[in-house]
Structure formats: C-alpha cells, structure tokens
Amino acid sequence: MVERYVMSIDQGTTSTRCILFDHRGRLMSVAQREHEQYFPKPGWVEHDALEIWRNLRRVVPEALSGAGAAVGEVSALGIANQRETTVLWDRRTGTPLGRAIVWQDTRTARLVEGLRNHPGDEFFLERCCLPPSTYFSAPRIRWLFDHVAGLEQRAQDGEVLFGTMESWLIWNLTGGTAGGQHITDATNASRTMLMNMRTLTWDEELLAFFGVPRAMLPEIRSSAESYGEDRSILPGIPITAALGDQQAALFGQTCFSPGEAKCTYGTGSFLLLNTGTNVVRSRNGLLTTVAYKIADQPPVYALEGPIAVTGSLVQWFRDRLGLISSAPEIETLARTVEDNGGCYIVPAFSGLFAPHWRSDARGVIVGLTSYITKGHLARAVLEATGWQTREVVDAMNADSSLTLNELKVDGGMTSDNLLMQILADVLDVPVVRPMVAETVSLGAAYAAGLAAGYWSDLEVLRRNWHRAGQWLPDMDSARRESEYENWQRAVERSLGWIQPSDRPDRP
C-alpha cells in the first residue's frame, strides 16, 4: 500500500490532537479530545496521564477515519508535547504514581527560591543554561521525593520511571510494560534542568544535586530518528520524531537558519530565535534551549522569550470587563480609533515573564483621561502584545550577534489583522503568517517524515511553506520610539508595586 501521509500527535496542555498531513504539508484530517484540568490547591495544576493515553487511543483512529486512510498509508508518526509537565510511573505495572504535575504548577516555589540562594543561579546556568524555576522538571521530581513517602527509595531501586509527556506516550506506544522504549528527545530534555546543554547528556553534578537516580531517566535521543515501531494503535508504523511544542512550531515554520524566528500567539506567547549550532547564554532575561537535533547532525539551539499574557488579556477584556462579546470583536472596536489616546496596559496578571521575570509585578493601566473610550482601551490591549514582543526581540538582539529581519507568526491571535500590523510597526520588520496554521503539529510531522525518508531534506520543507499574509512596517520611527518609551514607563509602574528585593524573580 502506498504511504500517503505522515501522522502528528500534538499532546497539548488542554487537549490531544491527531493530524494527518500529505506530502505538500496540507492538513488532511484532524481529531481532538480535551482532558480534565485538576487544581487541587492554589497554584497546583495536574493532569491524569492515563486519561491522556486513553484520549490518544481514541483520536488516532478518528483521524484515520476522517481521511479515509488505512494504517498502511501512514509513513511515520511524530509527537509534539506540552513541555516540562512531569510524569512518574511504575516500571513494572505502567501505572502513574499520582497525577502529572503540569508546567504551569508553582508548588515548587519555595524550593526554587532556596536554589537561587544556594547554590545560586550560576551553578545551574553553567551546566543546563537554565536558572532555577518552577517551570522545569527537576524541582518537581525533588518535591515529589520530599513529599511522597518511599518514592525516592523506590526510584533508587529502579522501580520508578520519569518522563515528560512524549516519553510517557512513546513508552506506551512501543509496548509499555512489555518492552516499551523509555526515551526523550533533546528539546524536551533541555527543559528539565538535568541535561548538560552542550553535551546533550544527563549531567552528573545536576543529578547528584537534585538526588535524581539515572535509572529513572529516559535515554536522550535526537528529535528526528527512529524510536521503534508502534505496537499498540498503529502496529508496525515507525515513531520517528519528538519535539517540545514550541520547538515543533519553530520547525513547522521552517526556521532552519540562524536569525530566523517565530512567535506563537495564544493565551500567552512564545518567541524562539534560531541561533544555529552555538549555545548562546542569555544575559537579558531569555532562556537558552535546544531547538532541534536531526539524527546524528549537530544540535541547533534557540533563544526563547515566553510572554505570560497576550490572548488571555483579550479574554479578560471580554469576560471581566464585558466590553466585547467575542474575541474577534476587539479588532473591530480597536479600529474605531486612530491610536491609543495615550493609554497603555501592562497585563502583569501573574507577574511579568521575559525579559523581566518579576512574579510580583502587577497589571496597570496608565494614561486614563476623560478622552479615553472603550475603543482606545481595545487598541491598548492589542498594543500590549506588540510592546511585550518588542521587549523580547530587543533582548534577543542584545544577546546574539543576530538581528531579527522578519517574524513568522502562528496561533489563534494571528487572525487579528490589526494586531499583525501593530507587530510589524513596533518591531520595524515584516510579519508573515503561513497558510498552515497548525505549525506545532506540522513541525512534528516534518521531523517524523524527514527521519522516515518521506521528505528528502530541509529545502523540500521550505518549499512547502507558503505565506498567507504579510504586514510591513508603516509607522514613523520617531513615533515608534516615543511610544515605546511610554510603554517602558508603564512597565516601571507595574514593577513599582514590587517590594524592594536584592534579587529579581527570574525563571
């Protein structure tokens, strides 16, 4: 039977999706199921890993049916996943040892604060290029060892396995307790605080510091290579790719050269800049991460700037203020005015992420006068996303010898054409949107198809990328810089809520 498709699994924070792509990178079929979010205590966020596995078993045949495809028409399977979410399970039974702790969870805040004081950020930055943060997996493993009786001893005895979501799914797909492959890829391993960023191996000093036994860790593999065949849902189909979701989006946007960047605009936003084979340690509030590693080729790295609140600010404007009834209405309302009327919104609802990393900053609205209408507020909401992106881009330009010349965008907010123009104006670079919006899933499919020989090389993937829209800068430079100064003063107001501290709160 002719292999016509590559299958992609996007295991996200709220749902699991299965998508079939053809040789031209076109979406042929999609199936999706949401999973429950658990909030047992303030700041705690959990998922049921078994529910996610059950959902995967459902969406795969649904996607095949949607395309009228048979298993034998699938060339390969790739996985993109929510990063940093931590799963521990019993090696013998395959049963998760409690719910997965999600990347948004902040229960390790006290532990992380202790790490900042001793041994300090530099100890970790030298090895994994990440500062201590509640984001990453290692503090969660340590927290579980400290709070679940007998767990650490069981891990030392080789009874417990750790993984992020791609490890959990691949282990189950390839056989589970009957010989499942316990592996991760370099992009996901780079988010654990346990991997040496330069050698792409588990770092002995970090393992010793956190007390994590090597026996519980998955083998670190490339992002695109053969991991084995599916023995559960698609018998005989090779699993040939795994990437963290934001790295998958970078790959799906075909940002294969140093200096190319993408930003995914959703509830929050994630901007990644390809820095090539060089490890660039940020001095300006960004994260260093593995972008991807293809087979035995050298790894490609990236600088990442996470922004906490972008799309969720529009949701707040709709649900809390009631000034619009649906998210798309904000563009219509914002177009009723020519500018923001001097009004700026800093959406530090849960502090500010990159490049400030101040969790106790607070949201502010500045410049309110009797002249301000809801149209001005709507425009200020959209501009907040633009100015936050500008801050991250400035940090990236300062950290690297690369200068951003174009920004590729994806995610739900990119349907707002006014926002896209605002981005082009505040960044002073073209902003481009691709034809295929599902760039996370597409990136996992591209990596899988590349490893399986379905696509021959990166240039073929580049030719698959097609522009759906482009926005060029159309703002006077003096006005741009003047408004940016106003935004920065508003950010200072946001930071002014912070109590004096000797140490900024970075991730």
C-alpha positions, 0 to 999 in steps of 0.5 A: 500500500502506498504511504500517503501521509505522515501522522502528528500527535500534538499532546497539548496542555488542554487537549490531544490532537491527531493530524494527518498531513500529505506530502505538500504539508496540507492538513488532511484530517484532524481529531481532538479530545480535551482532558480534565484540568485538576487544581487541587490547591492554589497554584497546583495544576495536574493532569491524569496521564492515563486519561491522556493515553486513553484520549490518544487511543481514541483520536488516532483512529478518528483521524484515520477515519476522517481521511479515509486512510488505512494504517498502511498509508501512514509513513511515520508518526511524530509527537509534539508535547506540552513541555516540562509537565512531569510524569512518574510511573511504575516500571513494572505495572505502567501505572502513574504514581499520582497525577502529572504535575503540569508546567504551569504548577508553582508548588515548587516555589519555595524550593526554587527560591532556596536554589537561587540562594544556594547554590545560586543561579550560576551553578545551574546556568553553567551546566543546563543554561537554565536558572532555577524555576518552577517551570522545569522538571527537576524541582518537581521530581525533588518535591515529589521525593520530599513529599511522597513517602518511599518514592525516592527509595523506590526510584533508587531501586529502579522501580520508578520511571520519569518522563515528560509527556512524549516519553510517557506516550512513546513508552506506551506506544512501543509496548509499555510494560512489555518492552516499551522504549523509555526515551526523550528527545533533546528539546524536551530534555533541555527543559528539565534542568538535568541535561548538560546543554552542550553535551546533550547528556544527563549531567552528573553534578545536576543529578547528584544535586537534585538526588535524581537516580539515572535509572529513572531517566529516559535515554536522550535521543535526537528529535528526528530518528527512529524510536521503534515501531508502534505496537499498540494503535498503529502496529508496525508504523515507525515513531520517528520524531519528538519535539517540545511544542514550541520547538515543533512550531519553530520547525513547522515554520521552517526556521532552519537558519540562524536569525530566523524566528517565530512567535506563537500567539495564544493565551500567552506567547512564545518567541524562539530565535534560531541561533544555529549550532552555538549555545548562546547564554542569555544575559537579558532575561531569555532562556537558552534551549535546544531547538532541534537535533536531526539524527546524528547532525549537530544540535541547533539551539534557540533563544526563547522569550515566553510572554505570560499574557497576550490572548488571555488579556483579550479574554479578560477584556471580554469576560471581566470587563464585558466590553466585547462579546467575542474575541474577534470583536476587539479588532473591530472596536480597536479600529474605531480609533486612530491610536491609543489616546495615550493609554497603555496596559501592562497585563502583569496578571501573574507577574511579568515573564521575559525579559523581566521575570518579576512574579510580583509585578502587577497589571496597570493601566496608565494614561486614563483621561476623560478622552479615553473610550472603550475603543482606545482601551481595545487598541491598548490591549492589542498594543500590549502584545506588540510592546511585550514582543518588542521587549523580547526581540530587543533582548534577543538582539542584545544577546546574539550577534543576530538581528531579527529581519522578519517574524513568522507568526502562528496561533489563534491571535494571528487572525487579528489583522490589526494586531499583525500590523501593530507587530510589524510597526513596533518591531520595524520588520515584516510579519508573515503568517503561513497558510498552515496554521497548525505549525506545532503539529506540522513541525512534528510531522516534518521531523517524523517524515524527514527521519522516515525518508518521506521528505528528502531534506530541509529545502523540500520543507521550505518549499512547502511553506507558503505565506498567507499574509504579510504586514510591513512596517508603516509607522514613523520611527520617531513615533515608534520610539516615543511610544515605546518609551511610554510603554517602558514607563508603564512597565516601571509602574507595574514593577513599582508595586514590587517590594524592594528585593536584592534579587529579581524573580527570574525563571 
